[in-house]
Each structure stands twice: as C-alpha cells, then as structure tokens.
Amino acid sequence: LEANFSVIQEKNGPINGLITVLHDVTEQEKIEQERREFVANVSHELRTPLTTMRSYLEALEDGAMSDQELGPRFLGVTQNETERMIRLVNDLLQLSKIDSYDYKLAFQSVDIGQFLHEVIDRFEMIAQNKHITFIRKISSKPTYVKIATDKMTQVIDNIISNAMKYSPEGGNVTIALLQQGEKLQISIADQGMGIPRESQTKIFERFYRVDKARARSVGGTGLGLAIAKELIHAHQGEIWAESEYGKGTTIFFTLPAMQEEDNQ
Ligand code: ADP
C-alpha cells in the first residue's frame, strides 16, 4: 500500500485537515505483471509458428520443393501454421475488443433448447468421424433466454470442440440443460483425459494449457476458454469446470432465465 499525505492549512493558520490518498500498489503491480506475461505469451505463441514455417520454407528452398512427396507435405505444414496464426490473431483481436468494451451484444430472445440442438447438429458429422456420440439431455419444453446468438454459438462451439479434442475415440459427450430457479445451467461433459484439480480454475486464464505440447498439436490457441469466460460474464452468467483426472471433464455455465412475463 502506498500513501500520499497533503496538509490543508491556510498560510500560518491552524491545520484544518489532512488528505490521505491510498494506492493499492500490490494490485497495480499484479496488473502490470499480468500484462507483461500476456505480451511475453503472445510473442512466444506467434514466434512458434513463424520459426516452424521458416525451417520448412528453407527445406523447400534447399530442394524439398522438387521432391514429389516432401514438397506437398512441407507446403501443407506451412499452410497449417499460417492457419494457426490467423486463428490466434483473430482470438487476440476479439479479446482486445472485449477488454476495451469495443463491442455490442445483439441480444435476442431464443428458446435455449432449440438453440442447443442446432449448435450440436453442426458437430454431428465431425463427431461421427471420431466415433463420438452426443447425448442430449434437453427438455422439449421451450425455455427462453436473452442471448447474443453469435457469441453464444462461439462459446458452445469452443466447449464442444474441447470435449472432442481432449477425448479418446468412442466416447460420449453429454449436453444437459437444467433450470434452477432463475438460472439455467448448461453442462457439457466428456469422458476424456480430465484436468488436474489445481488447473481447473486456471484453464479459463489466457494462454493457460494443462499440456502445452498436446494442446498445440490439436491446434488450440489457449484462448478459447478465456474468451468463453468473458462472453458468459457479459451475459451475467458464471462458468466453471469440474473434472476427475483421467475420467472426464464437465464444463458448466449459467445464464439468467427470462421471466414468464418477459416473453409475451
Ligand atoms: P486450447 O486452445 O488450448 O484448447 P482453451 O482455452 O480452449 O485452449 O483450453 C485451455 C486448456 O484447458 C486446454 O489447453 C486443455 O489443457 C484444457 N482443457 C479444456 N477443455 C478440456 C477438456 N474438455 N478436457 C481436458 N482438458 C481440457
């Protein structure tokens, strides 16, 4: 804690008062340190694909280009790395917009059950390729919420993609919708590798990954859940994870339910 004192006193008169300004230095330092870490992380995340691309381009220049097998393969690697950098920069731009409140949510009232079905339907093809089965525990009774559908689609896409990415072939992914008083709770449960207890809150931090090498090989940016958290908070909801290491993970989030009279 840092304190600045100012004495209030007329010339040669009595002291009338004292103004004390207290700064929470530790809080400021913490923010400053987080900012430095963030910049270091961004630089590292951008350098990794760039150095990979450089070495593959060098190999192509050194003759791999005229090799029938290596040429297309190395070009493919540089293409994937480019895609990864685009995803990363898009995620960063989105976070920076959120941080500066430079965005508007276009809220719309929708039946959340139907909305969930539509989002899950789009994943059925990819899931089938990985022999993953979606189990839907969604009541057919219409339940209305006010959401920005594009942002909510992004949140659920991210959580479902993670559930599939960090699961073995042949698992189930269960999506459930539950009404709890004034809140709706949505959960997405997988039977994958799980998350160690000490990491369960950290996965919502920017760039935090349980296993960096693995996460990178499955194409993640490490920002998906950080963006999801910001977007859920912007909807007045909460988001958290429960997981048993080696058994599976469930990501929960809540949304305020619309009152009956709101959807007339
Ligand atoms: P990434 O792009 O790395 O997937 P996210 O922000 O989406 O970034 O997730 C952060 C980290 O949380 C992941 O790298 C992974 O370690 C962990 N994680 C997220 N979802 C799951 C899941 N369903 N099962 C196991 N680990 C998960």
Residues whose N, C-alpha, C, O or C-beta is under 5 A from the ligand:
A	BS01	ADP	N162 A163 Y166 G192 G194 I195 I203 Y208 R209 V210 D211 A215 G220 T221 G222 L223 G224 L225 A226 T249
